[in-house]
Amino acid sequence: MQGSNYSVFIRHYRSDETLDLWKKEPHTEAKHRILEGYLKAWLPILGSSTYRLIYLDGFAGPGEYEGGEDGSPIIALKMAKDHVLLNHNILKGTEIIFYFIDKNDSYCENLKRKIAEMGLPENFNCHVECAKFGDHLTDVLDQLERSKLIIAPTFAFIDPFGYSDTPMSEISRFMKYPKCEVFINFMVGPINRWSKDSSKAKALNDLFGINEWEKISKIKDTTERINAYADLYEQQLKNIANIKYVRRFLMTNKFGQPLYFLFFGTNGKPGLKAMKRAMWNTDLGEGYQFSDMTDSSQTVLFEPEPDYDLLKEALFIKFKGNKTHISKIKDFVLTETPFMPDRHLIKPVLCQLEDECCIKIYPIGGPRKRHTFKNCYIEFN
């Protein structure tokens, strides 16, 4: 497209070249709907306050599936393109840079072809890199550190098939830059399957940044072992990568068996809020389920009517006997529970607790109407 600012180059296939595409499973479709929902919020929020945004897809694939469905790179590009058209005044001065990385040559070439056919806006700058994600990220971070540059606000979607190319050390280096976020598919199945193979030890040490996984591999109960791997990974994201807000979500199949964990990491509350909203808005169907597993004592399914008793219990444990401003209560719900303050707190919980005389409300600045909590202190009896 003449005049466009994206750098994609096409090499035509030889007639004997084939491209192996795979079927898009329902759980993958759900994962992509979460990604799409998050980007709907991420683009206009940051696009209004910065001149450059970066979207990074670490395991981009060919850009399409067997049935012609879009892969994650095309989903991200379409979402961004729609936002530029709908929010032109917000995003017209923002350069949006896309890095799509994959180590498979044929996937990269197919992805380049699909991108070139899209007719992207002039403020889009696309790069398709045929490389291992971990190696490429290392090179980019090395260059930034040598140049003493600060990376622009970046959202990194890291969706590998296995676990050997996502070292904790590089995620830690990446997340030290302000306004960077990660959305990681933690492939616990392959980890669980290969953890007793000594030849995989280095890759697992790199993945976790520690060798504590060796103790976990000896746990006999499969469910306990899988959850322990996820606990360790979450701990490392917080302690080694210094990510302030980490939430993990478990995808299970129609038989209730775990498929993978999705980890989201951010250092800002707007990103956390946007991701939780995307999770709650995702309709899985097909018998698949997502649940928030960040707190093992408070597993919450993402369904239209969640278990509000869990939120009530958390509120009483945290605030019982103290007068607490509503803003602090909302902040607690956002940052320390799976629930959404604007969706799950007021009508389903606080209004009911007021009707049951389980809370006392102390309004600020005059009388209040029943079931309103705009500016007040609340005491949980």
C-alpha positions in Angstrom: 0.0 0.0 0.0 1.8 3.1 -1.2 2.4 5.7 1.4 1.9 3.3 4.3 4.4 3.2 7.1 4.4 -0.6 7.7 7.4 -2.6 6.7 6.2 -6.0 5.5 7.8 -7.7 2.5 6.4 -10.6 0.5 8.3 -13.6 -0.9 6.0 -15.8 -3.0 5.7 -19.5 -2.3 7.2 -22.0 -4.7 4.5 -24.3 -6.1 5.8 -27.2 -4.0 5.7 -25.4 -0.7 3.0 -26.3 1.7 1.7 -24.6 4.8 0.5 -26.8 7.7 -2.4 -25.1 9.4 -4.1 -26.4 12.5 -7.7 -26.4 13.7 -8.8 -23.5 15.9 -10.2 -25.1 19.0 -13.0 -23.5 21.1 -10.6 -22.7 24.0 -8.3 -20.9 21.6 -11.2 -18.9 20.3 -12.0 -17.9 23.8 -8.4 -16.9 24.6 -8.5 -14.7 21.5 -11.8 -13.1 22.5 -10.1 -12.2 25.8 -7.2 -10.7 23.9 -9.5 -8.7 21.7 -11.5 -7.5 24.7 -8.4 -6.3 26.4 -7.1 -4.5 23.4 -10.4 -2.6 23.0 -9.6 -0.9 26.3 -5.8 -0.8 26.1 -5.6 1.1 22.8 -7.7 4.1 23.6 -6.5 4.4 27.2 -2.8 4.6 26.3 -3.3 6.0 22.8 -4.6 9.2 24.3 -1.5 9.8 26.5 1.5 8.7 24.4 2.9 9.1 20.9 3.9 5.4 20.5 2.5 2.0 21.5 4.0 -1.4 20.9 2.2 -4.7 20.5 4.4 -7.8 20.7 3.2 -11.3 19.7 6.0 -13.7 20.8 4.7 -16.8 19.0 2.7 -15.3 16.2 2.1 -18.3 13.9 0.9 -18.1 10.3 -1.9 -15.6 11.0 -4.7 -18.0 10.2 -6.2 -21.4 11.1 -7.3 -24.4 9.0 -10.8 -23.0 8.6 -9.7 -19.6 7.6 -10.2 -18.1 11.1 -7.8 -15.2 12.1 -4.8 -15.8 14.2 -3.7 -13.6 17.0 -1.7 -11.2 14.9 -4.6 -10.5 12.5 -7.0 -10.1 15.4 -4.7 -7.5 17.0 -4.3 -5.6 13.7 -8.0 -5.6 13.0 -8.8 -4.4 16.5 -6.3 -1.6 16.2 -7.4 -0.6 12.7 -11.1 -0.5 13.9 -10.0 1.8 16.8 -8.1 4.1 14.5 -11.2 4.5 12.4 -13.6 4.9 15.4 -11.3 7.0 17.6 -9.4 8.9 15.0 -8.9 12.0 17.1 -7.4 9.9 19.9 -5.1 7.6 17.9 -4.2 9.7 14.8 -1.0 11.0 16.4 0.0 7.7 17.9 2.4 5.4 16.1 1.4 1.7 16.8 4.3 -0.7 16.3 3.6 -4.4 15.9 6.3 -7.0 16.4 5.2 -10.5 15.3 7.8 -13.2 16.1 7.9 -16.8 15.1 10.8 -19.2 14.4 8.9 -21.0 11.5 9.9 -19.6 8.1 6.7 -20.6 6.3 4.5 -19.1 9.1 6.4 -15.8 8.9 6.0 -15.7 5.1 2.3 -16.5 5.3 1.8 -13.9 8.0 3.6 -11.2 5.9 1.3 -12.0 3.0 -1.9 -11.7 5.0 -0.7 -8.4 6.6 0.2 -6.9 3.2 -3.4 -7.6 2.0 -5.0 -5.7 4.9 -4.5 -2.1 3.9 -3.3 -0.7 7.2 -3.4 2.9 8.4 -0.2 5.0 7.9 0.5 5.2 11.6 0.9 1.4 11.8 4.5 0.0 11.7 4.6 -3.9 11.3 7.6 -6.1 11.7 7.5 -9.9 11.2 10.7 -11.4 12.7 11.6 -15.0 12.0 13.4 -15.9 15.2 13.1 -17.6 18.6 11.2 -15.4 20.9 13.6 -15.6 23.8 16.6 -14.9 21.7 15.0 -12.0 19.9 13.7 -10.4 23.1 17.2 -10.6 24.5 18.7 -8.9 21.5 16.1 -6.1 21.7 16.6 -5.5 25.4 20.4 -5.6 25.0 20.1 -2.8 22.4 17.8 -0.7 24.6 20.2 -1.0 27.5 23.2 -0.1 25.4 21.4 2.9 24.1 19.9 3.8 27.5 16.5 4.1 25.9 13.1 3.5 27.5 10.7 1.2 25.7 7.3 2.6 24.8 4.2 1.3 26.5 4.1 -2.4 25.4 1.7 -5.2 25.6 3.3 -8.6 25.1 1.2 -11.6 24.2 3.3 -14.7 24.9 1.5 -17.8 23.7 4.0 -20.7 23.2 3.3 -24.3 22.4 5.7 -25.4 25.1 8.0 -23.8 27.7 11.5 -23.6 26.3 11.6 -20.1 24.8 10.1 -17.9 27.6 12.9 -17.5 30.2 12.0 -15.7 33.4 15.1 -13.6 33.2 14.0 -12.0 30.0 10.4 -11.4 31.3 12.0 -9.7 34.3 14.2 -7.4 32.1 11.2 -6.6 29.9 8.9 -5.7 32.9 11.4 -3.3 34.5 10.3 -0.8 31.9 7.3 1.4 32.8 3.9 0.6 31.3 4.9 -2.8 30.0 2.4 -5.7 30.4 2.5 -9.4 29.7 -0.2 -11.9 28.9 1.4 -15.4 29.1 0.0 -18.8 28.2 1.6 -21.0 30.9 1.7 -24.5 29.3 1.4 -26.5 32.4 0.6 -29.8 30.5 4.1 -30.1 28.8 5.8 -28.9 32.0 4.0 -31.6 34.0 4.7 -34.2 31.4 8.5 -33.5 30.9 9.5 -32.4 34.4 11.1 -35.7 35.2 13.2 -35.8 32.1 16.7 -34.6 33.1 17.4 -33.3 29.6 14.6 -30.6 30.1 16.1 -29.3 33.4 17.8 -26.3 31.9 14.7 -25.2 30.0 12.6 -25.5 33.2 15.3 -23.7 35.2 15.1 -20.8 32.7 11.3 -20.8 32.7 11.0 -20.4 36.4 14.3 -18.7 37.1 14.8 -21.2 40.0 15.1 -25.0 40.4 12.3 -25.3 43.0 10.2 -27.0 40.3 12.2 -30.1 41.0 10.6 -30.5 44.4 7.2 -30.0 42.8 7.8 -32.7 40.3 7.8 -35.2 43.1 4.3 -34.4 44.3 2.2 -37.5 43.6 -1.3 -35.9 43.2 -1.6 -34.5 39.7 -3.9 -31.6 40.6 -1.8 -30.6 43.5 1.4 -30.8 41.4 -0.1 -28.7 38.6 -1.3 -26.0 41.0 2.1 -25.9 42.7 3.8 -25.2 39.3 1.4 -22.3 38.8 2.0 -21.1 42.3 5.7 -21.1 41.7 5.4 -19.3 38.4 3.2 -16.6 40.0 5.6 -16.2 42.8 8.5 -15.7 40.4 6.6 -13.1 38.3 6.0 -11.1 41.5 9.4 -11.6 43.2 11.8 -11.8 40.2 10.0 -9.8 37.5 8.7 -7.4 40.2 5.2 -7.3 38.7 2.9 -5.5 41.1 -0.4 -7.1 39.9 -0.4 -10.7 38.8 -3.6 -12.7 38.2 -3.8 -16.2 36.9 -6.7 -17.8 35.1 -7.2 -21.6 34.5 -8.8 -22.9 31.4 -10.4 -26.3 31.7 -11.9 -28.5 29.1 -15.4 -29.9 29.0 -14.3 -32.8 31.4 -12.9 -30.3 33.9 -9.3 -31.2 33.1 -6.8 -28.3 33.1 -5.6 -27.1 29.7 -3.4 -24.2 30.6 -3.0 -21.2 32.8 -3.1 -17.6 31.5 -1.0 -15.2 33.5 -1.6 -11.4 33.2 1.0 -9.1 34.7 0.8 -5.3 34.9 2.1 -2.5 37.2 -1.0 -0.3 36.7 -4.6 -0.6 37.9 -6.1 0.5 34.5 -4.6 -2.6 32.9 -5.7 -4.9 35.7 -9.2 -3.5 35.4 -9.3 -3.9 31.6 -8.1 -7.5 31.7 -10.5 -8.5 34.4 -13.4 -7.0 32.4 -12.2 -8.9 29.3 -12.2 -12.1 31.3 -15.7 -11.6 32.7 -17.1 -10.7 29.3 -15.8 -13.8 27.6 -18.5 -16.4 26.8 -16.8 -19.7 26.5 -19.5 -22.2 25.6 -18.6 -25.7 24.4 -18.3 -26.9 28.0 -15.0 -25.0 28.6 -14.5 -22.9 31.7 -12.2 -20.1 32.9 -11.7 -19.5 36.6 -9.5 -17.1 38.6 -7.0 -19.2 40.4 -4.8 -16.4 41.9 -6.0 -17.2 45.4 -6.2 -21.0 45.9 -8.7 -20.5 48.7 -11.0 -18.4 46.5 -11.4 -20.0 43.1 -14.0 -18.1 41.1 -15.6 -19.2 37.8 -16.2 -16.6 35.2 -19.9 -17.0 34.7 -22.9 -14.6 34.5 -23.8 -15.2 38.1 -20.7 -15.8 40.2 -20.7 -16.9 43.8 -21.2 -13.6 45.6 -20.8 -15.3 49.0 -17.1 -15.5 48.2 -16.9 -11.8 47.8 -18.9 -11.1 51.0 -16.6 -13.4 52.9 -13.5 -11.6 51.6 -14.9 -8.2 52.6 -15.7 -9.3 56.1 -12.3 -10.9 56.6 -10.6 -7.7 55.4 -12.7 -5.0 56.9 -14.8 -6.3 59.8 -14.9 -4.0 62.7 -13.4 -1.0 60.9 -15.0 2.0 59.2 -13.6 2.0 55.7 -14.1 4.5 52.9 -15.9 3.1 49.8 -12.9 4.0 47.6 -10.6 1.6 49.6 -13.2 -1.1 49.4 -13.4 -0.8 45.6 -9.6 -0.8 45.4 -9.5 -4.0 47.4 -12.0 -5.7 45.2 -10.1 -4.7 42.1 -6.6 -5.6 43.2 -7.1 -8.5 45.6 -10.1 -10.4 44.4 -11.3 -11.9 41.1 -14.3 -9.6 41.2 -15.1 -6.3 39.5 -16.0 -3.3 41.7 -18.3 -1.8 39.1 -20.1 -5.0 38.4 -20.1 -7.2 41.5 -19.8 -5.0 44.5 -22.7 -2.5 44.8 -26.0 -4.1 43.8 -25.2 -7.8 44.3 -23.3 -7.4 47.6 -23.5 -4.1 49.4 -27.2 -3.5 48.7 -28.1 -6.9 50.0 -25.9 -6.5 53.1 -27.6 -3.2 53.8 -31.0 -4.9 53.6 -29.8 -7.6 56.0 -28.4 -5.0 58.4 -25.0 -6.5 58.1 -23.2 -3.2 57.4 -23.5 0.4 58.8 -23.1 3.3 56.3 -21.7 6.6 57.4 -22.4 9.2 54.6 -20.1 12.1 54.0 -21.6 15.6 53.3 -25.2 15.0 54.3 -27.9 12.3 54.1 -27.9 9.6 51.5 -30.5 7.5 49.6 -30.8 3.9 50.4 -28.6 1.6 48.2 -26.2 4.5 47.2 -22.6 4.4 48.2 -21.0 7.2 46.3 -19.1 8.9 49.2 -19.3 7.2 52.5 -17.6 5.0 55.1 -18.8 1.4 55.6 -18.5 -0.7 58.7 -18.9 -4.5 58.3 -20.6 -5.8 61.5 
